[in-house]
Amino acid sequence: MWEIKNKQLVKTFQFETFEEAIVFINAVAKFCTSENHHPEIVNVYNKVKLSFCTHDAGNSLTELDYKLAKLIDTL
């Protein structure tokens, strides 16, 4: 479940292996590139933490952040 922390939309995903985590990151990158909106990504072995906010809107949450969260949840 996505959470709001420090004015950001945040979620941690856990995978079986490091390789699966990297495949996920690459899929996220395609969505984000197509929308021209990029999260902070932290990867530690099989865990990937994504954090979204819209810098152009004063580092607040916008519809684009929520749109990308929904797209990522389809992976």
RAKA-V303138 format. One record per run of one state. SS is the DSSP state (hx for helix, st for strand, lp for the rest). FROM is the first residue (numbers start at 1). TO is the last residue. If there is no record, write none. Layout:
ss: {SS SS}
from: {FROM FROM}
to: {TO TO}
//
This chain:
ss: {lp st lp st lp hx lp st lp st lp st hx lp st lp hx lp}
from: {1 3 6 8 15 18 36 40 45 47 53 54 55 58 60 61 63 74}
to: {2 5 7 14 17 35 39 44 46 52 53 54 57 59 60 62 73 75}
//
